[in-house]
Amino acid sequence: MIFETIVTTAARDGRPHIAPMGVRFEDGLAILAPFRPSATLDNILATQAAVINCTTDVRVFAGCVTGAQRDWPTRPASRVESVRLDGVLAHTELRLEALQDDETRPVLRMKPVHQETHAPFPGFNRAQAAVVEGAILVSRLFMLPADKVDSEMAYLQIAIDKTAGDAERAAWDWLVAAVARHRAGAGSLP
């Protein structure tokens, strides 16, 4: 099972990096597999640390993959040389346990060393799930056929129309604009 999260890392100089990333859990370890090139990978190799952030603010997912907004408030992690997002429901701090190097997509096995819950989970919202799925589509525009993107975005639009609040609508608009920019050839995504 893959969980869609926001992974935060810090460069050696403390500069934060925020990235949506699917995370698996096996044998008590968090498994991250970032594609190269990757600031997340570079930071983890430099500091041996990362933080998994659990949030229902889907603007973070959409903002990061579209470049609409990349700077989100962070604060220092409690036990590892990294940062966590401010205002998340929970976070888990990780230390690098093992690296399975690969030219394209290394596998990082990371040990959870600290976890905090900051707010209760209010439940699922279909629009939030639609934005996360839309963000995954946008992150793969370079490899997906246009008709697949169109059909999936049209289906996800139903959840946006029925259940979105202001934050989900803003995030969705960023995603729709990113698809349009991609189609117009107006530049690549971050």
Beta strands, then each sheet from edge to edge (+ up, - down):
strand 1: 3-10
strand 2: 16-26
strand 3: 29-32
strand 4: 49-54
strand 5: 74-76
strand 6: 83-85
strand 7: 90-100
strand 8: 107-117
sheet 1: 1+ 2- 3+ 8- 7+ 4- 1+
sheet 2: 5+ 6-
end
